[in-house]
Every structure is written in C-alpha cells, then in structure tokens.
C-alpha cells in the first residue's frame, strides 16, 4: 500500500517537472533560442555547395572532401534546396 502511494506521488511529481520543462522550452523558442547541434557549414558554404552540385561537375563525396565534412552534411545541404521535406532533413 505504501509503495503504491509513493509511486503515485513520484508519477505526479514527474508530471509537474515535465510540464515546467516544456513551458521553459516553449518560452525559449518564443525568444528565438535555437536548440540542437550547430550546423557544420555556414550559409555561404551551403550556397557554394548547392551551386557546385547543381553544375554537375562534382559528386557529393567530392564536395565533402573539398569542404572537409561528411557526405551526409553535403547531402542535407543539397536536399534543403532540391528536395524540401525529405526524410533525411528531419
């Protein structure tokens, strides 16, 4: 009986903590705070990647070697322009 009551109190308290965390995240997002890891390429570099890939002279692997990053980074930069909403962008 006592263990059930302690479990119920713990569950209730955890719910309150979760609500406060979500409220804090929403407030931070409203202030413009960005969450997550920063991007590896700058906006100018991403523009260059898309231009170079669009010309057809370079593959994703070649661009990754030139910009010293992983091919997936190049793929996501290209897909943001050519395939918005693709599953690799989520």
Phi and psi in radians as a Rosetta constraint file:
Dihedral C 1 N 2 CA 2 C 2 CIRCULARHARMONIC -1.120 0.35
Dihedral N 2 CA 2 C 2 N 3 CIRCULARHARMONIC -0.662 0.35
Dihedral C 2 N 3 CA 3 C 3 CIRCULARHARMONIC -1.156 0.35
Dihedral N 3 CA 3 C 3 N 4 CIRCULARHARMONIC -0.639 0.35
Dihedral C 3 N 4 CA 4 C 4 CIRCULARHARMONIC -1.131 0.35
Dihedral N 4 CA 4 C 4 N 5 CIRCULARHARMONIC -0.710 0.35
Dihedral C 4 N 5 CA 5 C 5 CIRCULARHARMONIC -1.165 0.35
Dihedral N 5 CA 5 C 5 N 6 CIRCULARHARMONIC -0.751 0.35
Dihedral C 5 N 6 CA 6 C 6 CIRCULARHARMONIC -1.102 0.35
Dihedral N 6 CA 6 C 6 N 7 CIRCULARHARMONIC -0.673 0.35
Dihedral C 6 N 7 CA 7 C 7 CIRCULARHARMONIC -1.119 0.35
Dihedral N 7 CA 7 C 7 N 8 CIRCULARHARMONIC -0.712 0.35
Dihedral C 7 N 8 CA 8 C 8 CIRCULARHARMONIC -1.147 0.35
Dihedral N 8 CA 8 C 8 N 9 CIRCULARHARMONIC -0.725 0.35
Dihedral C 8 N 9 CA 9 C 9 CIRCULARHARMONIC -1.124 0.35
Dihedral N 9 CA 9 C 9 N 10 CIRCULARHARMONIC -0.714 0.35
Dihedral C 9 N 10 CA 10 C 10 CIRCULARHARMONIC -1.127 0.35
Dihedral N 10 CA 10 C 10 N 11 CIRCULARHARMONIC -0.727 0.35
Dihedral C 10 N 11 CA 11 C 11 CIRCULARHARMONIC -1.127 0.35
Dihedral N 11 CA 11 C 11 N 12 CIRCULARHARMONIC -0.740 0.35
Dihedral C 11 N 12 CA 12 C 12 CIRCULARHARMONIC -1.091 0.35
Dihedral N 12 CA 12 C 12 N 13 CIRCULARHARMONIC -0.798 0.35
Dihedral C 12 N 13 CA 13 C 13 CIRCULARHARMONIC -1.134 0.35
Dihedral N 13 CA 13 C 13 N 14 CIRCULARHARMONIC -0.679 0.35
Dihedral C 13 N 14 CA 14 C 14 CIRCULARHARMONIC -1.115 0.35
Dihedral N 14 CA 14 C 14 N 15 CIRCULARHARMONIC -0.658 0.35
Dihedral C 14 N 15 CA 15 C 15 CIRCULARHARMONIC -1.103 0.35
Dihedral N 15 CA 15 C 15 N 16 CIRCULARHARMONIC -0.712 0.35
Dihedral C 15 N 16 CA 16 C 16 CIRCULARHARMONIC -1.130 0.35
Dihedral N 16 CA 16 C 16 N 17 CIRCULARHARMONIC -0.751 0.35
Dihedral C 16 N 17 CA 17 C 17 CIRCULARHARMONIC -1.069 0.35
Dihedral N 17 CA 17 C 17 N 18 CIRCULARHARMONIC -0.750 0.35
Dihedral C 17 N 18 CA 18 C 18 CIRCULARHARMONIC -1.103 0.35
Dihedral N 18 CA 18 C 18 N 19 CIRCULARHARMONIC -0.758 0.35
Dihedral C 18 N 19 CA 19 C 19 CIRCULARHARMONIC -1.059 0.35
Dihedral N 19 CA 19 C 19 N 20 CIRCULARHARMONIC -0.731 0.35
Dihedral C 19 N 20 CA 20 C 20 CIRCULARHARMONIC -1.152 0.35
Dihedral N 20 CA 20 C 20 N 21 CIRCULARHARMONIC -0.718 0.35
Dihedral C 20 N 21 CA 21 C 21 CIRCULARHARMONIC -1.108 0.35
Dihedral N 21 CA 21 C 21 N 22 CIRCULARHARMONIC -0.768 0.35
Dihedral C 21 N 22 CA 22 C 22 CIRCULARHARMONIC -1.124 0.35
Dihedral N 22 CA 22 C 22 N 23 CIRCULARHARMONIC -0.685 0.35
Dihedral C 22 N 23 CA 23 C 23 CIRCULARHARMONIC -1.126 0.35
Dihedral N 23 CA 23 C 23 N 24 CIRCULARHARMONIC -0.697 0.35
Dihedral C 23 N 24 CA 24 C 24 CIRCULARHARMONIC -1.132 0.35
Dihedral N 24 CA 24 C 24 N 25 CIRCULARHARMONIC -0.709 0.35
Dihedral C 24 N 25 CA 25 C 25 CIRCULARHARMONIC -1.143 0.35
Dihedral N 25 CA 25 C 25 N 26 CIRCULARHARMONIC -0.731 0.35
Dihedral C 25 N 26 CA 26 C 26 CIRCULARHARMONIC -1.094 0.35
Dihedral N 26 CA 26 C 26 N 27 CIRCULARHARMONIC -0.710 0.35
Dihedral C 26 N 27 CA 27 C 27 CIRCULARHARMONIC -1.136 0.35
Dihedral N 27 CA 27 C 27 N 28 CIRCULARHARMONIC -0.713 0.35
Dihedral C 27 N 28 CA 28 C 28 CIRCULARHARMONIC -1.145 0.35
Dihedral N 28 CA 28 C 28 N 29 CIRCULARHARMONIC -0.715 0.35
Dihedral C 28 N 29 CA 29 C 29 CIRCULARHARMONIC -1.125 0.35
Dihedral N 29 CA 29 C 29 N 30 CIRCULARHARMONIC -0.635 0.35
Dihedral C 29 N 30 CA 30 C 30 CIRCULARHARMONIC -1.152 0.35
Dihedral N 30 CA 30 C 30 N 31 CIRCULARHARMONIC -0.537 0.35
Dihedral C 30 N 31 CA 31 C 31 CIRCULARHARMONIC -1.381 0.35
Dihedral N 31 CA 31 C 31 N 32 CIRCULARHARMONIC -0.175 0.35
Dihedral C 31 N 32 CA 32 C 32 CIRCULARHARMONIC 1.708 0.35
Dihedral N 32 CA 32 C 32 N 33 CIRCULARHARMONIC 0.225 0.35
Dihedral C 32 N 33 CA 33 C 33 CIRCULARHARMONIC -1.263 0.35
Dihedral N 33 CA 33 C 33 N 34 CIRCULARHARMONIC 2.352 0.35
Dihedral C 33 N 34 CA 34 C 34 CIRCULARHARMONIC -1.713 0.35
Dihedral N 34 CA 34 C 34 N 35 CIRCULARHARMONIC 2.367 0.35
Dihedral C 34 N 35 CA 35 C 35 CIRCULARHARMONIC -1.773 0.35
Dihedral N 35 CA 35 C 35 N 36 CIRCULARHARMONIC 2.733 0.35
Dihedral C 35 N 36 CA 36 C 36 CIRCULARHARMONIC 1.685 0.35
Dihedral N 36 CA 36 C 36 N 37 CIRCULARHARMONIC -3.124 0.35
Dihedral C 36 N 37 CA 37 C 37 CIRCULARHARMONIC -1.300 0.35
Dihedral N 37 CA 37 C 37 N 38 CIRCULARHARMONIC 2.438 0.35
Dihedral C 37 N 38 CA 38 C 38 CIRCULARHARMONIC -1.211 0.35
Dihedral N 38 CA 38 C 38 N 39 CIRCULARHARMONIC 2.706 0.35
Dihedral C 38 N 39 CA 39 C 39 CIRCULARHARMONIC -1.225 0.35
Dihedral N 39 CA 39 C 39 N 40 CIRCULARHARMONIC 2.628 0.35
Dihedral C 39 N 40 CA 40 C 40 CIRCULARHARMONIC -1.365 0.35
Dihedral N 40 CA 40 C 40 N 41 CIRCULARHARMONIC -0.592 0.35
Dihedral C 40 N 41 CA 41 C 41 CIRCULARHARMONIC -1.853 0.35
Dihedral N 41 CA 41 C 41 N 42 CIRCULARHARMONIC 2.516 0.35
Dihedral C 41 N 42 CA 42 C 42 CIRCULARHARMONIC -1.305 0.35
Dihedral N 42 CA 42 C 42 N 43 CIRCULARHARMONIC 2.986 0.35
Dihedral C 42 N 43 CA 43 C 43 CIRCULARHARMONIC -1.100 0.35
Dihedral N 43 CA 43 C 43 N 44 CIRCULARHARMONIC -0.676 0.35
Dihedral C 43 N 44 CA 44 C 44 CIRCULARHARMONIC -1.146 0.35
Dihedral N 44 CA 44 C 44 N 45 CIRCULARHARMONIC -0.716 0.35
Dihedral C 44 N 45 CA 45 C 45 CIRCULARHARMONIC -1.137 0.35
Dihedral N 45 CA 45 C 45 N 46 CIRCULARHARMONIC -0.694 0.35
Dihedral C 45 N 46 CA 46 C 46 CIRCULARHARMONIC -1.114 0.35
Dihedral N 46 CA 46 C 46 N 47 CIRCULARHARMONIC -0.671 0.35
Dihedral C 46 N 47 CA 47 C 47 CIRCULARHARMONIC -1.085 0.35
Dihedral N 47 CA 47 C 47 N 48 CIRCULARHARMONIC -0.760 0.35
Dihedral C 47 N 48 CA 48 C 48 CIRCULARHARMONIC -1.104 0.35
Dihedral N 48 CA 48 C 48 N 49 CIRCULARHARMONIC -0.719 0.35
Dihedral C 48 N 49 CA 49 C 49 CIRCULARHARMONIC -1.055 0.35
Dihedral N 49 CA 49 C 49 N 50 CIRCULARHARMONIC -0.810 0.35
Dihedral C 49 N 50 CA 50 C 50 CIRCULARHARMONIC -1.126 0.35
Dihedral N 50 CA 50 C 50 N 51 CIRCULARHARMONIC -0.725 0.35
Dihedral C 50 N 51 CA 51 C 51 CIRCULARHARMONIC -1.088 0.35
Dihedral N 51 CA 51 C 51 N 52 CIRCULARHARMONIC -0.826 0.35
Dihedral C 51 N 52 CA 52 C 52 CIRCULARHARMONIC -1.138 0.35
Dihedral N 52 CA 52 C 52 N 53 CIRCULARHARMONIC -0.701 0.35
Dihedral C 52 N 53 CA 53 C 53 CIRCULARHARMONIC -1.203 0.35
Dihedral N 53 CA 53 C 53 N 54 CIRCULARHARMONIC -0.671 0.35
Dihedral C 53 N 54 CA 54 C 54 CIRCULARHARMONIC -1.144 0.35
Dihedral N 54 CA 54 C 54 N 55 CIRCULARHARMONIC -0.465 0.35
Dihedral C 54 N 55 CA 55 C 55 CIRCULARHARMONIC -1.255 0.35
Dihedral N 55 CA 55 C 55 N 56 CIRCULARHARMONIC -0.372 0.35
Dihedral C 55 N 56 CA 56 C 56 CIRCULARHARMONIC 1.524 0.35
Dihedral N 56 CA 56 C 56 N 57 CIRCULARHARMONIC 0.090 0.35
Dihedral C 56 N 57 CA 57 C 57 CIRCULARHARMONIC -1.524 0.35
Dihedral N 57 CA 57 C 57 N 58 CIRCULARHARMONIC -0.370 0.35
Dihedral C 57 N 58 CA 58 C 58 CIRCULARHARMONIC -2.161 0.35
Dihedral N 58 CA 58 C 58 N 59 CIRCULARHARMONIC 2.548 0.35
Dihedral C 58 N 59 CA 59 C 59 CIRCULARHARMONIC -1.620 0.35
Dihedral N 59 CA 59 C 59 N 60 CIRCULARHARMONIC 2.999 0.35
Dihedral C 59 N 60 CA 60 C 60 CIRCULARHARMONIC -1.080 0.35
Dihedral N 60 CA 60 C 60 N 61 CIRCULARHARMONIC -0.701 0.35
Dihedral C 60 N 61 CA 61 C 61 CIRCULARHARMONIC -1.162 0.35
Dihedral N 61 CA 61 C 61 N 62 CIRCULARHARMONIC -0.688 0.35
Dihedral C 61 N 62 CA 62 C 62 CIRCULARHARMONIC -1.141 0.35
Dihedral N 62 CA 62 C 62 N 63 CIRCULARHARMONIC -0.731 0.35
Dihedral C 62 N 63 CA 63 C 63 CIRCULARHARMONIC -1.137 0.35
Dihedral N 63 CA 63 C 63 N 64 CIRCULARHARMONIC -0.653 0.35
Dihedral C 63 N 64 CA 64 C 64 CIRCULARHARMONIC -1.099 0.35
Dihedral N 64 CA 64 C 64 N 65 CIRCULARHARMONIC -0.666 0.35
Dihedral C 64 N 65 CA 65 C 65 CIRCULARHARMONIC -1.180 0.35
Dihedral N 65 CA 65 C 65 N 66 CIRCULARHARMONIC -0.732 0.35
Dihedral C 65 N 66 CA 66 C 66 CIRCULARHARMONIC -1.123 0.35
Dihedral N 66 CA 66 C 66 N 67 CIRCULARHARMONIC -0.786 0.35
Dihedral C 66 N 67 CA 67 C 67 CIRCULARHARMONIC -1.594 0.35
Dihedral N 67 CA 67 C 67 N 68 CIRCULARHARMONIC 0.057 0.35
Dihedral C 67 N 68 CA 68 C 68 CIRCULARHARMONIC 0.948 0.35
Dihedral N 68 CA 68 C 68 N 69 CIRCULARHARMONIC 0.954 0.35
Dihedral C 68 N 69 CA 69 C 69 CIRCULARHARMONIC -2.538 0.35
Dihedral N 69 CA 69 C 69 N 70 CIRCULARHARMONIC 3.136 0.35
Dihedral C 69 N 70 CA 70 C 70 CIRCULARHARMONIC -1.358 0.35
Dihedral N 70 CA 70 C 70 N 71 CIRCULARHARMONIC 2.557 0.35
Dihedral C 70 N 71 CA 71 C 71 CIRCULARHARMONIC -0.993 0.35
Dihedral N 71 CA 71 C 71 N 72 CIRCULARHARMONIC -0.518 0.35
Dihedral C 71 N 72 CA 72 C 72 CIRCULARHARMONIC -1.130 0.35
Dihedral N 72 CA 72 C 72 N 73 CIRCULARHARMONIC -0.571 0.35
Dihedral C 72 N 73 CA 73 C 73 CIRCULARHARMONIC -1.121 0.35
Dihedral N 73 CA 73 C 73 N 74 CIRCULARHARMONIC -0.756 0.35
Dihedral C 73 N 74 CA 74 C 74 CIRCULARHARMONIC -1.146 0.35
Dihedral N 74 CA 74 C 74 N 75 CIRCULARHARMONIC -0.762 0.35
Dihedral C 74 N 75 CA 75 C 75 CIRCULARHARMONIC -1.045 0.35
Dihedral N 75 CA 75 C 75 N 76 CIRCULARHARMONIC -0.768 0.35
Dihedral C 75 N 76 CA 76 C 76 CIRCULARHARMONIC -1.139 0.35
Dihedral N 76 CA 76 C 76 N 77 CIRCULARHARMONIC -0.669 0.35
Dihedral C 76 N 77 CA 77 C 77 CIRCULARHARMONIC -1.109 0.35
Dihedral N 77 CA 77 C 77 N 78 CIRCULARHARMONIC -0.730 0.35
Dihedral C 77 N 78 CA 78 C 78 CIRCULARHARMONIC -1.213 0.35
Dihedral N 78 CA 78 C 78 N 79 CIRCULARHARMONIC -0.749 0.35
Dihedral C 78 N 79 CA 79 C 79 CIRCULARHARMONIC -1.151 0.35
Dihedral N 79 CA 79 C 79 N 80 CIRCULARHARMONIC -0.503 0.35
Dihedral C 79 N 80 CA 80 C 80 CIRCULARHARMONIC -1.045 0.35
Dihedral N 80 CA 80 C 80 N 81 CIRCULARHARMONIC -0.526 0.35
Dihedral C 80 N 81 CA 81 C 81 CIRCULARHARMONIC -1.614 0.35
Dihedral N 81 CA 81 C 81 N 82 CIRCULARHARMONIC -0.847 0.35
Dihedral C 81 N 82 CA 82 C 82 CIRCULARHARMONIC -1.525 0.35
Dihedral N 82 CA 82 C 82 N 83 CIRCULARHARMONIC -0.495 0.35
Dihedral C 82 N 83 CA 83 C 83 CIRCULARHARMONIC -2.391 0.35
Dihedral N 83 CA 83 C 83 N 84 CIRCULARHARMONIC 1.132 0.35
Dihedral C 83 N 84 CA 84 C 84 CIRCULARHARMONIC -1.111 0.35
Dihedral N 84 CA 84 C 84 N 85 CIRCULARHARMONIC 2.479 0.35
Dihedral C 84 N 85 CA 85 C 85 CIRCULARHARMONIC 1.539 0.35
Dihedral N 85 CA 85 C 85 N 86 CIRCULARHARMONIC 0.064 0.35
Dihedral C 85 N 86 CA 86 C 86 CIRCULARHARMONIC -1.173 0.35
Dihedral N 86 CA 86 C 86 N 87 CIRCULARHARMONIC 2.659 0.35
Dihedral C 86 N 87 CA 87 C 87 CIRCULARHARMONIC -1.137 0.35
Dihedral N 87 CA 87 C 87 N 88 CIRCULARHARMONIC -0.400 0.35
Dihedral C 87 N 88 CA 88 C 88 CIRCULARHARMONIC -1.336 0.35
Dihedral N 88 CA 88 C 88 N 89 CIRCULARHARMONIC -0.134 0.35
Dihedral C 88 N 89 CA 89 C 89 CIRCULARHARMONIC -1.658 0.35
Dihedral N 89 CA 89 C 89 N 90 CIRCULARHARMONIC -0.018 0.35
